[in-house]
Amino acid sequence: MCNNMLRVTTTSLNINYAANPDLVGLNPLQVLDKTINYCTALGLKIILERHSGNPDAYTYEDLWYIPGDPIHTEAQFISDWVFLAQRYKNNPTVIGIDLFNEPKRSATWGNQNPATDWNKAAERCGNAILAVNPNLLIFVEGINWGGDLSGVANYPVQLSVPNKLVYSAHTYPSSVIGPQPYFYDPNYPNNLNSVWDGLFGFIYRNNIAPVWIGEFGSKLQTTSDIQWMTKFKAYVNGDMNFNGGSIAPPLKSISYTYWCWNPNSGDTGGILMDDWQTVDYNKMSYLVLDSLIV
């Protein structure tokens, strides 16, 4: 979602109304209500995520607010989340809130600058949400496009309600994020566990808090990407040392959500193929944990 949708009253939206006639005449917030009600009927659970302030502007918005914008302030950012937390308070379908998608560039973690320090802003917003709905999980992404949670080691997020914090990391192969030094390491892809350990895995290994891989994906069209995905499956499935081992109890496999379900993501494609109906079972072979394959 974007924050603007909470204040838009237009009912002429970028929706395929031929395929979704029941959405005709609804504004964005009403569409969200209808989606959540439908998921309730299906037994699905929802984590709401704020992707940007303005529509489709996530690549340009580094921070949880827009500097110099009189509308998209930190106060409004918090107020909007409190509004939604109250709106769905009595619906167990909404289990959590991912505060802000992919803090980046000017976003920092732990440098004590209130204008850029994302971990402290996450605390302020998370605590405001929990004050009105203490049952929600609060998801906090890393900086550097969501991928870097290394700052948690010295500056962990501290929420007012125990056990409601989940750290969320985004991670992608070279076809999506471009050249990174570790892709050219002679030990690639066997060096990936140390890369992931440093960015987010240490949180999980040390049982600091739950870790959720909020985004990962690939079209799996290159050898490098296939190697990456193979190692990533092993890592989240418990073989974090790449030696055939598994996670020792009481820890369980790292939770994740794939980007994305729909096929029209330009850099990853989807779980569905271009007809929007056929499942890409090659991708599914990487997404199903070994313990669930029958």
C-alpha positions in Angstrom: 0.0 0.0 0.0 0.9 3.7 -0.2 -0.2 6.3 2.2 -2.0 8.3 -0.4 -4.6 5.6 -0.9 -6.0 6.3 2.6 -7.1 9.8 1.4 -8.1 9.1 -2.2 -11.8 9.1 -2.8 -11.8 8.4 -6.5 -13.4 5.1 -7.7 -11.6 5.2 -11.1 -8.6 3.0 -10.4 -6.0 1.1 -12.3 -8.0 -2.2 -12.0 -9.1 -4.7 -14.5 -12.8 -4.2 -13.9 -13.8 -6.8 -16.4 -12.0 -9.5 -14.3 -13.0 -7.8 -11.0 -16.6 -6.4 -11.4 -17.1 -6.5 -7.7 -14.6 -3.7 -7.3 -16.4 -1.2 -9.5 -17.4 1.9 -7.5 -14.9 1.3 -4.7 -12.2 3.7 -3.6 -8.7 2.4 -2.6 -9.5 1.9 1.1 -12.7 0.1 0.2 -10.8 -2.2 -2.1 -8.4 -3.0 0.8 -11.4 -3.7 3.1 -12.9 -6.0 0.5 -9.6 -7.8 0.0 -9.1 -8.4 3.7 -12.7 -9.6 4.0 -12.2 -12.1 1.2 -8.9 -13.3 2.7 -10.8 -13.8 6.0 -13.3 -16.0 4.2 -10.4 -18.1 2.7 -8.5 -18.4 5.9 -5.5 -16.4 4.6 -3.5 -14.1 6.9 -2.3 -10.7 5.9 0.8 -8.6 6.7 0.1 -5.0 5.6 3.2 -3.3 4.1 3.7 0.4 3.4 5.6 0.5 0.1 5.7 4.2 -0.4 4.0 7.5 0.5 3.0 8.4 -3.1 1.8 5.8 -5.6 4.6 3.8 -7.2 7.3 6.1 -5.8 9.2 3.5 -3.7 12.3 3.8 -5.8 12.6 7.5 -5.0 11.6 7.5 -1.3 14.6 6.7 0.9 12.9 7.4 4.2 9.7 6.7 6.1 8.8 10.3 5.5 9.4 12.7 2.6 11.7 15.5 3.5 10.1 18.9 2.9 6.7 17.4 2.1 4.0 19.0 4.2 1.8 15.9 4.0 4.2 12.9 4.2 5.7 13.7 7.6 6.7 11.3 10.3 3.7 12.3 12.3 1.4 11.4 9.3 3.3 8.1 8.7 2.6 7.1 12.3 -1.0 8.4 12.2 -1.8 6.4 9.1 -0.5 3.1 10.7 -2.4 3.8 13.9 -5.6 4.3 11.8 -5.2 1.0 10.0 -4.2 -0.8 13.2 -7.5 0.4 14.8 -9.5 -0.3 11.6 -8.6 -4.0 11.6 -8.2 -4.5 15.3 -10.9 -7.0 15.6 -10.1 -9.0 12.5 -7.5 -11.8 13.1 -6.8 -11.9 9.4 -4.4 -9.0 9.8 -1.6 -10.4 11.8 1.1 -7.8 11.3 2.4 -4.5 9.9 5.6 -4.2 7.8 6.3 -0.6 8.6 8.3 0.6 5.6 9.5 -1.2 2.5 13.2 -1.0 1.8 14.8 2.0 3.6 17.7 3.0 1.4 20.4 5.4 0.4 20.1 8.1 3.1 18.5 5.8 5.7 20.8 4.9 8.6 20.7 2.5 11.5 22.1 3.5 14.9 23.8 6.8 14.1 21.4 8.8 16.4 20.3 11.1 13.7 16.5 11.4 14.1 16.2 12.5 10.5 17.6 9.3 9.1 17.9 6.7 11.9 15.4 4.1 10.8 15.7 1.8 13.8 14.5 4.6 16.2 11.7 5.7 13.9 10.6 2.0 13.7 10.5 2.0 17.5 8.4 5.2 17.6 5.9 3.9 15.0 5.8 0.4 16.3 5.0 1.5 19.8 2.3 3.8 18.6 0.7 0.9 16.8 1.0 -1.5 19.7 -0.7 1.1 22.0 -3.9 0.7 20.0 -3.5 -2.9 18.9 -1.0 -4.9 21.0 -1.8 -8.2 19.1 0.0 -7.1 15.9 3.4 -8.2 14.9 5.7 -5.4 14.0 8.0 -6.1 11.0 11.1 -3.9 10.7 13.2 -4.1 7.5 16.9 -3.5 7.2 18.5 -0.5 5.5 20.2 -0.6 2.0 16.9 -1.6 0.2 15.8 -3.8 3.1 18.8 -6.1 3.0 21.1 -4.9 5.8 20.2 -5.7 9.4 23.8 -5.7 10.6 23.0 -2.7 12.9 20.8 -4.9 15.0 24.0 -6.3 16.7 24.6 -3.0 18.5 21.3 -1.1 18.1 18.3 -3.6 18.4 14.8 -2.3 18.0 13.0 -2.2 21.4 9.3 -2.3 21.4 6.9 -1.7 24.4 5.1 -5.0 24.0 7.4 -8.1 24.3 7.7 -10.7 21.5 6.0 -8.6 18.8 9.1 -7.7 16.9 10.1 -9.4 13.6 13.1 -8.4 11.6 12.5 -8.6 7.8 15.3 -8.9 5.2 15.1 -8.6 1.4 17.7 -10.5 -0.5 18.2 -11.1 -4.3 20.6 -12.7 -6.7 22.8 -10.8 -9.2 20.1 -10.6 -12.0 18.0 -8.3 -9.7 20.5 -6.3 -7.6 23.4 -6.1 -10.0 27.1 -6.8 -9.4 28.2 -7.2 -5.8 31.7 -8.3 -4.8 30.5 -11.6 -3.3 29.1 -12.7 -6.6 32.6 -12.7 -8.0 34.3 -14.4 -5.1 36.2 -17.6 -6.2 34.2 -19.4 -3.5 30.8 -18.4 -4.9 28.2 -19.7 -4.2 29.6 -21.3 -1.1 30.4 -17.9 0.4 26.7 -16.9 0.6 26.1 -18.2 4.1 28.7 -15.9 5.5 27.2 -13.0 3.5 23.7 -13.8 4.8 25.0 -14.4 8.4 26.4 -10.9 8.4 23.3 -9.2 7.1 20.5 -11.0 8.9 21.4 -14.6 9.8 23.2 -13.7 13.0 19.8 -12.5 14.4 18.3 -15.9 13.8 21.4 -17.9 14.9 21.6 -16.0 18.2 17.9 -16.2 18.8 17.7 -12.4 19.1 14.3 -12.2 17.4 12.4 -13.9 14.6 13.6 -13.2 11.1 11.4 -13.2 8.0 12.7 -13.0 4.5 10.1 -10.6 3.2 11.3 -10.7 -0.4 13.4 -12.8 -2.6 13.0 -14.1 -6.1 14.5 -14.7 -9.6 13.5 -15.7 -13.1 16.1 -18.5 -12.7 17.5 -17.8 -16.2 21.2 -17.7 -15.3 23.6 -20.2 -13.7 24.5 -17.7 -11.1 20.9 -17.2 -10.1 20.2 -20.9 -10.0 23.2 -21.4 -7.7 22.1 -18.5 -5.6 18.6 -19.9 -5.2 19.8 -23.4 -4.5 22.0 -22.1 -1.6 19.3 -19.9 -0.3 16.9 -22.8 -0.1 19.5 -24.7 1.9 20.1 -21.8 4.2 16.5 -21.0 5.1 15.8 -24.7 5.4 18.4 -25.1 8.1 21.6 -26.0 6.3 23.1 -22.7 7.3 26.7 -23.9 7.2 26.2 -25.6 3.8 27.4 -29.0 5.2 24.2 -30.9 5.0 23.2 -30.1 8.6 20.0 -28.8 10.0 18.8 -26.4 12.6 19.0 -27.5 16.2 15.8 -27.3 18.3 14.0 -25.2 19.4 14.8 -23.1 16.4 12.9 -23.8 13.2 13.4 -22.9 9.5 13.5 -19.2 8.6 10.1 -18.0 7.4 9.8 -16.3 4.0 7.6 -14.9 1.3 8.5 -15.1 -2.3 8.4 -12.0 -4.6 6.1 -12.4 -6.2 2.8 -14.3 -6.9 1.8 -12.3 -10.0 3.8 -12.8 -13.3 4.3 -9.1 -14.2 7.3 -8.4 -12.0 9.9 -7.4 -14.5 13.0 -8.6 -12.7 11.7 -11.8 -11.0 8.5 -12.9 -12.8 6.0 -14.7 -10.6 4.9 -18.0 -9.2 2.1 -17.8 -11.7 3.1 -17.9 -15.4 2.0 -15.3 -17.9 -1.5 -16.7 -18.2 -2.1 -15.8 -14.5 -3.3 -19.4 -13.9 -0.5 -21.9 -14.4 1.9 -22.4 -11.6 5.6 -22.4 -12.3 6.6 -25.6 -10.7 10.3 -25.1 -11.3 10.1 -22.1 -8.9 7.9 -24.1 -6.5 10.6 -26.7 -6.3 12.8 -24.1 -4.6 10.0 -22.7 -2.4 8.7 -25.8 -0.7 10.8 -26.8 2.3 12.3 -30.3 2.1 10.4 -31.4 5.1 7.1 -30.6 3.3 7.9 -32.3 0.0 6.0 -35.6 -0.3 
